[in-house]
Amino acid sequence: MNKFQSRSFQKSVMFALNGVRLAFRSQRNFRKHLVIAILTFALAFFLRVTLVEFCIILFANTLVLVCEMFNSVIEFVIDAYYKNKWAKLAKLSKDIGAGAVLISAVVSATISLIIYGSKIYDLYY
């Protein structure tokens, strides 16, 4: 067994939860996306979306959080490799990672607007 492999499922889960905790504590944008996701879920409850609609919203919000975590990993690895010095390839890589987060956030917001927009329209008309 490799020295970096976990010996048990429980330890693997603990390492993963530690990663989520580190993302929450160190990444401001992760916290912002998490707050938006929680508010979105509250709105889903208030507007009584269907189970399928809720699952779509859950998936879209989770995708944003996962993209944000991968973007953080990319940034940490690049900073370590380039020793926090500016480099054109480092900038390009970080910009592409940030672009992935932006696309996932725009798609998530669009999905939410479509679902919630139809629910709000039905409430008033």
N, C-alpha and C positions, 0 to 999 in steps of 0.2 A: 504494500500500500504506500502510496506517495505521501510524503510528509505534510503536504498541503491538503490532503483529503480528510474529510471528517470521518470519524469512526462510527457515528451513529446518526440516525435520522433526527433525533432530538437536538443534537448539536448543530446539525445543518439548519434546522428551523431557527435555532437561537442565533446563528450567524446571520441568517436572512433577516430576522427581526431587528438585529443590531444594525444592519444596513439601512433598513427603513427608518430606524431611529436616527441614524447619522444623517440621512437625507433630510429628515424633518428638522433636525437641530442646526444643520450647516447651510441649508439651501433655502434662501428667502423665497425664490419663485416656487419651490415645491410646496412650501407652506401656503402661499397664495393660491395655488391651484387646488390644494386640499380644502381650503376654506370655501372656494368657489364650488367644489364638488359637494361639500356638505350642504351649502345653501341650495344647490340644484336638487339634491335629494329631498330637502325639506319642501321645496316647491312642488316636487313630484308627489309627495304625500298630500299636500294641500290641494293640488289640482286633481288628485285621484286618477293618476295615469294607470293604464293597464299594466299587467305584469310584463308583457312583451316590450312595451314602451319603456318601462323602468329598466329592464335588462339592457336595452339599447343605450339608454342614458348612462347606466352603470359602466358598460363597456367603454363608451366614449370618454368618460371621465377617467377611468382607469388607464386608458391608453395615454392620456395626457400626462398622468403621474409617472407612468413607466418611461415615457419618452424623456421626461424631465430627469429621471434618475439616470438613464443611459447618457444623456447629455452631460450630467455631472461627472460620470465615470470618464467620459471622453476628455473633459476638461482637466480632471485630476491627472490622468495618464499623460496627456500632452504637457501639462505644467511640469510633471516629474521628468519627462524625457528631455524637455528643453530647459530644465532648471529655472523655470519662471522667466526666461528671457524671451523677448519678442522674436518671432520667426514667421515668415509668410505662410508656410505650411501649417503652422500651429493656428494662425488666425483663420485660414480657410477651413480647417477641420472644426474649429469651434463654431464658426459661422454656420456651417452645414448642420451641426448638431442642434444649434439654436433654431435653425430653419425647420428641422423636423418637429421640434416642440411647437413652433408657431403653427405649422400645418395641422398638427393634431389638435391644438387648441381651437383653431378656426373651425375645423370640422365638428368638433364637440359642441361648440357654441351654435353652429348651424343646426345640428341635430336637435339640440335643446330648443332653439327658437321654433323649429318646425313643429315639434311635439307640443310645446307649451303654447305656441301661437294658436294652434288648432283648438286646444282645450280652453283657452281664454276666449277665443272667438265663439265657441259653443256656449260658454257661460253668459255672454252678453247678447247673443243674437239668436 
